[in-house]
Amino acid sequence: MDLLRIGRWCPGAMLRLHRACGCLVLASLAVAGAEAASSQPTVVSLPAKSPIKVDGLLTEPAWHSGEWSEGFTRLNEAPKPPQAGTRFKFRHDDRRLYLGAMLDEPAAKQMRAKAVKRDGQVWHDDCLELMIDPTGRRVEHYHFAVNSRGTVYDAWVRQGGHVQTAEWDSTAVAAARVGEHAWMVELAIPLNELGLTEASLGPWAVNVARERQAGTRELSTFAPLRGGFHQPTLYARMELKDATLGPYLWELSAPSQVKVTRQANKLLCVGKIRVANQTRRSRSFLLRPVLESKDTTSRGQTVAAELFAKKGREMSFRLPLTAQGPQRLRLIVSDRAKPDQVWAVRTTPLDLRYEPLRLSLLEPCYRDSIYATQQLSQIVVQCDLDEDAAVLAGSRLHVRLVQQDGATLAAQKIDARPGGHELRLLADELPVGDHRIEANVVNAYGKTLFNARRRLRKLPRVAHEWRLDHNGVLLRNGEPFLPFGWFSISRDEMAKPDCPYTAMQAYSSYWFSTEKVLKFLDEVAEAKTVITIYPYPSPDFVQPASTWGQPLTDKEAADLRQRVRALKTHPALMAWYMADEPELRPALPERCRRIREVMADEDPYHPCIMLNDTIGGIGKYVDGGDILMPDPYPLFIQGGHAAQPIEKVTKFMQACRQAGKGRRGIWITPQGFNYGDYGRSNNRAPNLTEMRNMTYQAAIGGAKGWLWYTFAHTQNYPSLGIGMPWLAREVLGLKAAILADNVPNAIEVHAELPAHLHACVRRAGGHRYVFMVNTATRAQQVSFRLKLPGSPNRLHVISEARTLVAENGLFKDRLELYQTHLYTTDANLSRRATLADVQADIDRADHARRRPGNLAFEEAGTKVTFSSKSRYGSTADRVVDGVRGGMTWQDGTKGKCPDWLAVEWPQPVEIARVRVFSRTIRAAKIQGRSGPDGPWKDLASVPQATGDGLDVKFPAATVRAIRIYVTSNRTGQDLTRITEVEAYGPK
């Protein structure tokens, strides 16, 4: 999910991650993003009226016009200029964006340029970096780096800058030239690879930065930044003068139904992709598929089509498979009249292998295992034959259920034909143990053409059996279980009698011995809850990040089995947490698949969870988990809505259904935190309306479990601390309906914005339920009709204490911005605490943070700075939010004092009392200064603090800033921690 998780995977890479992807300051949405960027510098890209040759010389006439953009400052030291200056220009034509830069270098002979391979560690060299968001939304962006050899690193940076994927590749080209006292760079980026949207017709967000290794290491940046290069809220505004971008506005989905088949004795890769024309006019286009492996390139059949403006369609593709194994599929959309004019490209890594006969089990539906809580009398086998009918002519498909002792319990024979075949085998007398399904295609002469085998297990009864049913519902000893809880919630919180949460997730188990993990699980069991943890036996198993790119070794598999064997019978264990955004590393899909196989073999009683943060990653790593649990965070903006469309949740649920093909459970990790607490400005935590929106969007999309990230934020945000327990109770009160499947074709909905109205009908316990969610950023009127026998004419609105009455079978209602309505025929559910009640509680708690007279409260425009910051759990901005408990700032200089934390005001204030809430500080000084850069002067001294911290009074002083200067901490406290700072004037 974020830097906290990344650090646990590869702490040795933290400096790089902090600089390159851990310090993004977000903004988005039209208004919020525009306001955030309005004070930033502007750069202009001029049209290149003559060709540009990318040779690093900058001699073309296109570079001669216009002003250079310069005025770089040192990272974290603005307005201080760097020792070596940098200047740049942008140009564009109808196909590419060009960056030209001149970099002064007085120590040219000392320049470092070791990276020679694309996507190598260019950032360790003297290099120029470009961060560019072509949508101007300032949420996701592309990152390019070029060293003096012209070596290119490129990546896609997302999730507010927390994670980036170097696996994303463009065909950008660069060149560099080194002179006696300077060097130059040219970079050309194809417009069709930048994922342009309609927002790209407006201003872009851009920054150019430099890493200088020659002489004294120096980081400099065009946009003044603190903390790291990835802060798009502060990036420059870029205008592309007279740019022709309209033709590039295409949306290409992730490929689906991709498989290898044989036709006319040739292997083919076939699949489908949805192509959407987001341009402003109808266009005739070509879809061209290309497969690229290490040694070969295969070009497929070009498909011609036409799409009206703002329309999309699903299209099939096929191309010869000239090599099996890992390769990249490139789907190219180009102008039908000018095929060399490429409008959009989608690149997807695939592992393609031909299997003429494939076996899968439809019954049992989970892990090819029959559980003791199942009553199963027959095995349902799916046999898929991918072979020419001519080859199969006269052949028979033989399928047998073979017991552990080799005896055949059941068998069936049918004519072998291309396509899928469903066969049923009786299994009434199958004993506990390992068995197998055997399938053979035998021709008229008795020769076996193809065969396949699949393991089938009949499992013994155990005390704690967890499995999934046909609908992806988690079963605990055969009974439906609805997980609704948090990442990193404490055991003490879960143990509270009124705790509404049913499950929890914990990180870092692989840092601890088996004995320590067992003790922790004992505490979880004492709290009467269940948990998901990592199964890995040590940090070496998962770090450095490159470990994930290697196949699982036999020793790793043996160590994994040993660890799982020691933990798997514990009553607190619910599931195994397999990987946290494996696309970040990137992980080898085969490694993830193999780990899941080992886990399922060693412990068939606990499912494996796979968490992804991209739609492509869901499909890529689907074989690594029994449960797909993505984290589609919308990122919520101060004064605005969601930085990314909140319907992102629905798209991720759709991707889970598509990738899992009905054979995977679907859960979700929604956003229950404020990205601002990870260094990004202009962000906020979700409100209750947004939390309900994400919850029921996911439910409509098929989610059967919720583990929110992250509990540590709940005390500081009433919407989370008060709203989430209420929401948990609402969800658990609807358990039967949420775990039921959607009733197909059961509702007819008319809405002003139908694409933003999500609805479903459920049946449970003799009642009917309608879930309805508005993902539009405005209210919309809705009317709907239930298309079920005996449909009611009255529905109760859950949590709203009102009833909806139909007129001639038609219900009418209004959904406000992001609002969710839940309707039911069950009158009992209309009597629970209402949304209005809980929102009033949230509002009161929020108001209570504003203590009378507290001048340091965040709404006064205070800015918090500090001596250093620990990697985890050290959110400095929270010390002025009026919450005396909850999140803390934590200094990272372990065991060393002095530490300090300062609060600065935009204008001078008069103060006479400071309260500091901390259980670590022993001795400290309260200091003040009258100007932003003036000297600090002692206002008061505390030689011996006790209890909750410091409460210091002193003669009134007019200051612009105060500083808590910590000279020592209490015994046993290695780090300074401060929860809240308050300042008051004289009475």
N, C-alpha and C positions, 0 to 999 in steps of 0.2 A: 504493500500500500504506500509506504512512505519511507523517509530517511531513517526512521526508527527501526524499521524492519531491515532496511539495507545494511545498516551498521552492524546488525547481528550476523548477517551473512558474510560480510567482508570488511571488518574494521580496518584492515590495512589500507583499504582504498577510500577511507572516509574523507581525506583531504580532497581527492579528486571528485568524489561525489558531492562534497560540500560546495566545491567550486563550480562543478559542471551541471549538477542537477538537484542540489539540495536547497537552493536558496532563492527559489522563484517567488516573486511577489505578484500575486494575481490581480487581475481585474477582468471584467467582461461585461457582457450584455451591452447593448448599444449605449445606453446613457452612462452606466457606471464606467465602462471602459473609456468612453470619450472624455468624461470628466477627469479620470485618473491621468490620462495622457495629455490633457490640454496644456499643461505647463512644461511639457517636455520639448526638446529640440525637434525641428523638422528637417528632413532631408528630402531631396527631390531626385527621382530617377528620370533622366531625359531620354527621349527616343534616340536610338542609334541610327543615324541616317545613312551610314555606310557600314560595311561588314566589320566585325571585330574578330581578329584572329587571337586565340587564347595562347599567347606565347610568353607572357610575363613582361613584355616590353612597354606596353601602354603607348604605342606610337601611332595608333590609328587615329584618323581625324575625329572619330566619335568621342575620344577622351579629351580633346583640346578645348571644348566649350564648357561653360559652367564653372561654378566655384567648387573648390575642394571642401569637404566637410572635415573639420579638424577640431582642436580644442579638447583633446583627450585629458582625462584626469586619472589619478591613481585610484585603484580600487580601494574603498574604505577611507580614502584620504582626500576626497574632493573638498575644496577646489584645487588641491595641489597638483601641478602638472607633472607628467613623467619626465625622466631624464632624456628619453628618446621619443621624438614626436612621431605621430601617425596621421595620415590623411587619406581620404578615400572618396570615390565617386561611384554612383550607380548609373547603369544604362540598361536599356531593354530594347528588344525588337519584338517581332510577332511570335517568337518561339522561346526566347531565353531572357533571363535576368542576368546582368553582368555586374560584378564588383571589381573595381580596380583600386589598388591601394599602394601607397608609397610609405615605407617604414624607415625612418632614420635609424642608423646603427653605427655609432662610433667604434664599436668593438666587433666589427664584422667577422674578423678571423676567429673569434671565440663563439660564434653562433653554433647552436646545437641543432642537428638535423639527422636523427637516427632512424626515424620511422620511414620506411620505404614501401610498406604494403598498405593498401587502402584499409581504412578503419583501424590502423595501428595506433600506437599511443602518441599521436601527433601533439597532444597537449603537454608532453614532456619536452618538446622541442621549442625553439623560437617559432612562434606561429601567430597567424592572424585568425580570428574567430568571427563568425557571422551567426547571429541569432535572428530568425525571421519568422514572423507570424503573418501569413498572407491574408488572414481573415480580419485582422485588427481586433479580434476578440480578446487577445492577450491572455489566453488560457493554455493552448498547446502551440508549440512552435518547432521549427526545424533548426538544427545546429550543425554548422559546418566549421571545420578547422583546416588550415592549409599551412604546411611548413615551407621552408626555403627550398626544398626539393620538389615542391608541387604535390606532395602526398596529401590526399584528402581523407578526412574523417567526416562522416555524416551520421546523423541520428535524428530520431523523432522524439521530442521531449513532450511529455504529457503529465496528467494528474497534477497540474500546477507546478511542474518542474521537479517533482519528487523523483520521477523515474524517467529514464530515457532508454531507447532501444537502438543500439548501434546496428542491429540486424536490419533495420530499415535502410535501404540503399537507394540512392538516386544514381543517375548517370551524369551527375555534375562533373565537369572537368576543370582542372586548374593548372596553372604554370607559374613559376617563380624565377626571378633572376636576382643574383646577389652582386652588388657593386662594392666599391671600396668603402663607402660610408653609408650605404643604404641598401635596401632590397625592395623588390616590387612583387606584387601578386596580382594575378587575374583569375577570376573564378566565374564560370558560366553554369547556370542552373536552369534546366528545362522547366518551363512554366507548367507543362502537363504533369509534372511529378509533385507539384506542391499542394495538391488537393484543394484547388480553388473553389470557393463557394460564391454565392451572390454577394456576401459581405466583402469579397475581395475586390469588388468594383469601387469600394471606398478606400480610405487610408489603410495602409499596412502598419505593423509595428516591427521595428528593426533596431538592432544594436550591432556595432562592430567593436570588438575588443582585441586585446593583444597580450600575449604571454612572451615576455622577454627573458631569455636565459643567459644571454651574453652579458658579461660584466656582472652587475648586481641584479639578481632576479627581480622582476618588476611586472606587475599586472596593471594594465591600464584599460580604460573604457571610454567610449564616446558618450554614452548616456551616464551621468553621474550615478554610481551605484555603491551600496554598502553590502558586505556579506558575500556576494557571489555574482557571477555574470548573468544568471538566469532569473531575472526580475522583470518580466515583460510589462508590468504596470509602468515602469520607469523608462521603457524603451522610447526611442525616437519615433516620431510619426513620419511615415514615408508616403509620398505621393508619386504615383507613376503617371507622368504627363503623357496624355494622348496614347495610353496603352490599349491595345486590342486584347482584352481578356475574356470577352463574352463567350467565345467558342470553347473555352477551357472549363466551363462550369458543368461538370459531369459527376455523377455519383455512381461508383462501382462497388457493389456489395462484395463480401467475402465469397469465394466460389463455394458452391454446395453440391452435394450428391456426386462428388468426384470419385471415380473408380476406374480400374483398369479392366478392359474387356477384350475379347478376341473376336475379330470379324474378318472373314475371307483370309484366315490364317495369318492375320496381322494383329499385333497388340495395339490397342488404342487407349488413350486417356480421354474420358468423357466426363462431362459435368455441366453445371448450370451457373449462371451469374445474373444478377439483376442489374440492369443498366437504366439509369435515370437521367434524362435530359433536363438539366436545371438552367439551361440557357433561355433566352427570351424569344426564341423562334424555333420553328420546326427544323429538324436537321436530318439529312441522309448521311448515314455513317457506315463504317465497316468495323466489325469486331474480329480481331485477329489474335488467336492464341499462339503462344510460343513456350516451349519447354526447354529449359537450359540446365543441363547437368554439368558435372566437372569437365567432361570431355566431349559432349555432344550438344547440338542444338536441333530441336525438332519444331517445325512450323506447321501449324494446323490449317484446317479449312477456314477461309475467311467468309464471314457471314455478313451480308448486306441487309440493312434495315433502315427504317425511318421512325423517328419519334417526334410527336408534337412537343411544344414547349411545356415544361413542368410535368411531363409524363414519363413513366418508366415501364419496363417490361422484363420478364424473365427470358433469358436467351440460353440456348444450349451451345456447347462447344465440343469439338473433338479434334484430336490430333494424334499422329503416330507416336508410339512410345518406343524410342530407340535405345533407352537404357533404363534399368530398374534401380530403385533406391532413391536417396535424397536428391531433389532438384527443385528448381524454381519455376513456377508457372507465371508467365506474364500475359495479361489480357489487355490488349491495346485497342483503344477506340480512336479511329482516324476519320478524316473527311473523305466521303465517298468519291467526291470529284477530284480530290488531291490526296491520294493515299499516304503520301509522305508527310502530310500535315497531321501530326498526332495530337489529339485533344486530351486524352486521359490514359493513364497506365495503372494497372493494379498488379502488384507482384506478391505472390504467395508461396512460401516454402512448402513442399510436399514430400512425402515418402511414398513412392508409387511402386507397387509390386503386384505381379499377376498371380492370382489364385484361381485356377479354372473351376475348382469345387470348394465352396466355403460352407462351413457348418456354423450354425448358431442355435441356441436353445431359446425358444419362446416360453417354454414351461419346463422347468422352473425358470423364472424371469431374472433371477439375480445370482450372479457369481457361479452359474452352472451348478448350483447346490440345492439340495432338498433339505429344508430345515425341520427340526422336530416339531415346530409350531405350525407346519404346513400339512394340510391333508391333500396329498397329490396322488392321483391314481394313474396318470399317464404322462408321458414325456412328449412334448411337442417340439419337433425338430424342423428348423428352416434350412433347406439346402438350396444354395444358389449356384447355378451352372452358367459360367461365362465361356461358351464355346460355340462354334458354328454348328448349325443344325445338321449339316452334311457330315461332320465328324461324329456327331452323336447318333446318327441314323442307325436304327436297329439295336441300340444299346439300352441297358437297363440300369436303373439306380437302385442299389441295394443298401438299406440302412438297418443296422442292428443295435440293440441294447445288450451290451456284454457285461456280465457280472465280473466281480473281482477275481473269481476262480476260473474265468474264461468261458463259462457257460453262457449261451445265448438265451436271454429272458424274453425278448420280443424282436420281431423283424418285420420289414415291409419292403416290397419291391414295386417300382413303377417304371414306366417308360422314361428314358432320359431325354429331356428336352431343354433347350436354352431357357433361362429365367429362373424364377423362384419356385420352390416346391415345399409344401408344408406336410409333414408326415407325423403320425401319432403312434406311439409305442406304449403298450400297457406296462405299468411299473408297480403293481399292487404289492408284489412280494420282494421288492428290492431291499436287501439288507443294508445296514449301516456299513459304510466303507467307500472305497474308491472304485468306480466303474468307468465305462467309456461308451461313447457313441461312435460307431464305425460306419463310414459311407464309402461305397465303391461304385464307380461307373464301369460296367462290364459290357464289352461289345458282343456281337452275335457269335463270335468264335471263342468266347470265354476269356478273352484277354482283358485285364484290368487297365483301363485308360487313365483314370484318375482315382485318387483315394484321399480321404481326410479322416482325422480322428479328433475327438473332443472328450475331455475329461468330464465326468459327472460324479458328484459326491452326494452321498446320503449321510447327513451329519448327525452325530449324537446330541442328545439334549444337554444343555449347559445351564448354569445358573443365570447368566447374563447374555442373552442373545439379542443382537441388534442387526436388523436387515432392512431392505427396501422391498416394497410390494410393487405390483404392476404400475401403479400410479406415481411411483417415486416417493411414497409416504414412508417415513421412518417408523419401523415397528420395534417396540421394546418387549421382548418375550411375547411377540405376536400381537401386542396392543398398539394402536396408533399413538405416536408421540410427536408433539409439535415443539421443535426447538425455537425459542425466542429468548435471546440473551445478548451478551456483550463479549467483545474481546477484552481481555485483561481486567475483568471485574474481580474484586477480592472475594475470597472465600467467606470472610466475615459478612460482607454485604449479602451474599447468597444465602447465608444462614439465618438472616433476619426472618422472623415469623411472617411478616407481611411482604416479603420479597416476591414480586410477580414473575420473575424470570425463571426459565426452566433449564437453561444450559449456559455454559461459559466456554471460553477459549483462552488458552495460555500460551505464551511464547517461551522460547529459551530453554525448553526441557533438555535439549541436547548438550547444554553446558554442564549438566549435573549428573552425578552417579545414579545408577539404577536405584540404589537404596534411598537416595534423597528424593527421587521422583516418586517412589512408592510412598514415602512419608507424606509428600505433598498430596498424593491421591487419597491417602487416608483422611487428610483434613478436608478434602473436597467431599468425600463420602459423608463425613461427620456433618457437613453443611447441608446434607440431603439434596445434593445436586449432581450433575454429570458434566463432563468436560471433554473437549477435544484437544489433543496435544500432538507435538511432533513425535515420530517414532525413532528418530535418529539417535544413535548411541554416543556421538561426540561431535564437537564443532568441525573436526577434520572431515566429517562425512559431507558437509555442505559448504565449506569455505576453504579457499577463496571461491569467488563466484565462478571461476573457470572450472571448478570441480563439477558443476552442473553440466558442463559441455562435454563430459567424458562418459563413456559407457559404464554401467555398473559392473564393478569387478566381483569375482567370486568371493574375495575376502570381505568386501563391503556387504554383499548379500548375506554372508554367514554372520557378520557382526550385527546386521539389521535383524536377522532372525533371532539371535540371542537376546537382543534388547526387547523385541516384541514378545518373545516367549515369557519373559520375566514380568511383563506388565499387562498382558492381554486378558487375564482373568479378574482384574481388579473391578469391583462394582462401580467405581466412579467413572470409568472410561466409557465414553459414548462413541467416539470416532477418532480416526487418525487424521491429523492435518498434514498434508503431503508437501505442498509447495505454495509459497506466497509470491504470486506474480512471476512465474518462471520465465516469461517472455522478457523480463528485465535483464536477466543474466547474460545471454539467453541460455536456457537449459536445452539439453538434447531431448527431444520427445521420446526417443527410445529409452533413455535413462528413466524418465518418469513412468513410462509404461512398464518397464521391468521392475521398478520399485513396487508399483501397485500389484504386479503379479506375485512378487515375493510376499507382500503383505497379505494378499488374499489367500495364498497357500498356507502361510503360517497362522493366520488369524482370520478365518472366514466369518467371524462373529461381529466385527466392527468395520463399518464402511470407511473409505478413504475420501477425503475432501480435497478438491483442487480449486484454488482461487486464482482468477485471472483478471487483469484490468483492461484487456482489449478483446474485441470481438474476434479478431483473428487468432488470438491466443486461446480462446475457448475451444475452437476447432482443432488447433494445433496440438493441444495438450489434453484432449478429451480422454485419451486412453490412460491418463495418469490418475483418474479419480472415478469413484462410484457416484459421488455427488459433485456437481459443478456449482461453485459458489462465487460468482464474480463480484467485483466492487465498483459498480458504475456510479462514481461520485459526481453529482451535478455541480458541486462547488458553488456555494451561496455567497452573494456579494452584498456588502453593506449598501443600503439605499437602493438595492435592486433585487433581482430574482435569482435564478440559477445561471451561473456563468456558461454552462453547457445546457442545452435543452433538457429539461427534467424528464422528458420521454426517453432519454437515454436508457433508463431502467427497462422500459419495455423492449427496446432493441436488444439489450443484453439477454433478457429472458427468451426472446425469439431465437437468439444465437445458441443459447443453451439447449433449447428444444431441438433445433436443427442439428447441432453437433451430436447430441445424445441419442437421437433417433428413438426416443421413448425408452431407452435403456439406461438412463442416468437420472438420479435425483437432482432436483434444482433447488438450491438455497440462494441466499443473497447476503452480502455484507453491505448494508446501506451506510450512507454518511451520517454519523452521529457525532460530529466534531466540527471545529472551526479551523479551517486551513490557516487562518491568521495566527494560530498558536504554533505554527511551524515556520514562522518568519515571513508569511505572506500578508501584505497589507490589504485593506479593503474587503476582507473576507469576514464571514460570520458563521455562527452555528445555524442549523436549520430550525425553523419554527415548527410548531405542532402541525400546522396545515401541511407543510412540506414533508414532515415525517410520515403523516398519514398517506400522503400522495405516493411517496416511495414505497411504503408498505403494501398498499393495495394495488398499485401498478404491478408490483412483483407477484402478488397473489393472483391477479387476473392472468398474468403471464405464466403461471404454473409453479411458482415458488412454494415450497412446503417447509421452509425453515429460514430463520433470520438470526444472524449473529452480527450485531452492530459494532462498528469501530468508532470510538473507543470509550470505555467507561470512565477513564480518568478525567474527562471533560464535564461530567454531569454536574458536579457541585458548582461549577462556575457559570452554568447556563441554566436558568430555570426551565426553559423549554425542554431541555434534556432531563434535568433532575426531577422535575415534576411531571412533564408531559410524557416521558417515555414509560414510567410505571403505569400511568393511565392507559397508554396505548397498548402496553403488554396485556393488561387485563381485558381490554376490548378485543384484542386478537384472540386470546385464549378463550374468551367467551364465545367466539365464533369458530372454535377449533374444528368442529365437524364440518362446517361449510368451507373453511379454508383448505382442509385436507381432501375435500371432495373435488372432483373434476368439473370443468365447465360443461354445462349442458349444451350440446351443439344446436345451432339455429334456433335458440330459445328466446331471442330478443331482437326486436326491430327498433333501431335508434335513429332519431333525426336530431341533428345538432347544427349549430351555426358553423362550427369548425370541426367537422367529423373526424379529421385526422388527429385531433387533440382530445377526442372523447373515447375513453377506453371502458368497456363494460363487459360483464359476463353474468350468467345465471348459474346458481348452484342449487342442488337439492341435498338436504340433510335433515334427519330426524323428523320426517314428515312435513318439513317447512321448506319454503323457497326463499332464496336470497338473491339480491341483485347488488353487485359491486360496480360502482361507477366513479371514474376519476377524470378530472379535467386537467390536461397538461398545458393548456393555453395560458398565455400571460394576460388574459382578460377573462371576464365572466362570459358565459354563454348559456342561452336558453336551450333546454333539451326536452324532447318528448320521446316516450318509448312505449312499446307495446310488448307484452309477454306472449310468446307464441307456444303456449303449453295447454294441454287439455285442462279445463276447469281453472283457468287463470283467474287470480283474485282481482277484485276491483278496489282493494284497499291495501296499502303497504305502510308499515311502520318504519320511520327513519331512525336507524340506530344511533344512539348518542345525541340525538337532537330533540327528543321529546315532541315530535310532531308526526302527523300521519298524512299520507298522500292518497287521494281518492281519484280513481280513474273516471274519465268521461268517455263513454262508448269504448271502454277498454284501453284508452290512451291516457297515460300518466304524463304530467308536465311538471317541470321543475327548473330551477336555475342553479347553476354551479358557478361559484365565484372563482377568481384566479386560483389555480392549483387545488381547488376544493375537491373533496371526496364525499360522496353520499353512499350510504349502505342501507339498503331496503330489505325488509323481511316481512313474512307473514306471521312471525312469532312475536306476539305482543309482549312477552316477558322481557325481550331484549330492548324494548323501548323504555324500560324503567331504570336503566343504569345511569351513573353520573354522566352529565351532558358535557359536550364540548365547551359550552359557554361556562360551565362551572370550573372546569380545569383551566380554561384560558384565563379566567378571573384569578385563580390561584397563581398562575404563572405571572400575570401582570403585577399582583401584589408583591410577589417575591422579587420581581425585577425592580419594582419601585423601592423596595427595602434596601437595595444595594446603595442607593443614593442617600448616604447619611448626611443629615444637616450640618453644614459648615465644613465638610471635607473638601478641601481645595485640590486634593490630588486625584480626585475621581476622574476617570478616563474622559468624560464628556467635557472636561475643562481644556482639552487639547494637549494633555501631558504627553511627554515623550520619555521613554525609559531607556537608559543606557546602562552598561555594566562592565565589570572588569574582564570577565570571561563567561563562557556559557557551557554548561555540561551538555553532552550529546543528547541525553534523554531527560525528560521530565523537568525542563527548565524554561518555562514560558514566562519571559520577563513582562510582557504586556499585561498579564493577569494580575500583577501586584497592584494595579490601580483600578480594578473593576469592582471594588466594594465587597468582595467575597473574602472573608477572613480565613476560610478553609479552602480545600480543593487544590488546584494546581499551584505550583511553586516555581520561583526562579531558583536555580541551583548553580553555584559557581563551579567551574570545571577544574580549578587548580587544587586538586585533592591534597589536603593536609598542609596547605600553604596559605598564610595570611600576610599582608592584608588583602581582603576582597572588598569590592564596593559595588553599590547599585545607586544610580542617580535618577531623579525625577525632574524634568525640565518643563517649564511653562512657556507658552508663546509670549506672555507679557509678565512683567514683575508682579509678585504677590507678597503680601505681608503675612508672615507666619510666626507663631509663638509656641507651637506644640507639634510634635511628630510622634506618630505611633507606628511601630514596626512589628509585625506579627511573624515571629520566628522562634523555633524551639532549638535552634543550633547556636545562636550568637551568645557569646559570653561577654565580650567587651567591644565597644564601638564608639565612634564619634559621629555626631550629626554635624555636617558641614553645609555651608551655603555659598553661593556666589551671585554677584549682581548682574553679570553679563554672560552671554553664551561662551565666551572664551576667557573670562576673568579668572583670577586665582580663587582657590577654595579656602574658606575661612571657617575655623571651628565655631560652631554655635553652642554645642553642648557635648558632654562626654559621659559615657555609661561604663563604669569599671566592672560591674558585676550584674549582668542581666539574668533573670530567672523567669520561670513560668512561660507565658505565651510570647514574650519578647520585650520590646522597649516602649515605654511611654514617657517621653521626654518633654519637659517644658523649659522655656528659656526666654530671655528678653526678646520682644518682637523685633523681627528683622525683615527687610524688604529684599527679596531674592528673585532671581530668574530660575534657580535650580537648587535642589538640596541633594546631598549625597550621604548615604549610610556607609560609613567607612569602617569596616569590620577588622579589628586588630587581633581578635582571637575567638575561637569557638569553644563550646563546652566539651568536657571530657567525653571521648568516644565519638565525637562528631568530626568527620574528616572534611566535610563540605559545608559551605554556608548555604542555607536555604531561607528564603523569604517568601511568605505567602501573600502579604498585603502591606502596603504603605499608605498611611493617611497623614494629612497635614491640615492644621487648623490655625486660624488667625487669632489674635488676642480677643478676649471677651469684652 
